[in-house]
Amino acid sequence: MCWNLDQHEVPPLRSFVFVQFRPQATLTIAAITKISAAELDNLQVKDTIIAVNAETISDCQQFVNLITQSANKSLQFCVNRQDSINSVTVTPKSRINDHCIEQVFL
């Protein structure tokens, strides 16, 4: 098959407009480690995090940044739990790992 394109027309691939697809992120808790901050502060599996300190969470990186900047500080989580909106106070914990790097986790 040979394509005969008119030299004066726009090439077919240039006529496409590509828009990066970014699906709406939902932060739903899939598992909770025993004796973790998440368990101790009453987060539950299947909770969906909607906001932290009244700031709507729109993507995972935003959430990670918030947590890593909040070691040992209380955060007010707004979560959807079984179609009911709940407020849960959570305090991310920090520790120094084997490589002397501080890690913050729930």
HELIX and SHEET records of a PDB file:
HELIX    1   1 PRO A   12  SER A   15  5                                   4    
HELIX    2   2 ALA A   37  LEU A   40  1                                   4    
HELIX    3   3 CYS A   60  THR A   68  1                                   9    
SHEET    1   A 3 LEU A  27  THR A  28  0                                        
SHEET    2   A 3 THR A  48  VAL A  52 -1                                        
SHEET    3   A 3 GLU A  55  THR A  56 -1                                        
SHEET    1   B 4 LEU A  27  THR A  28  0                                        
SHEET    2   B 4 THR A  48  VAL A  52 -1                                        
SHEET    3   B 4 LEU A  75  ARG A  81 -1                                        
SHEET    4   B 4 SER A  84  VAL A  90 -1                                        
SHEET    1   C 2 LYS A  93  ILE A  96  0                                        
SHEET    2   C 2 GLU A 102  PHE A 105 -1                                        
END                                                                             
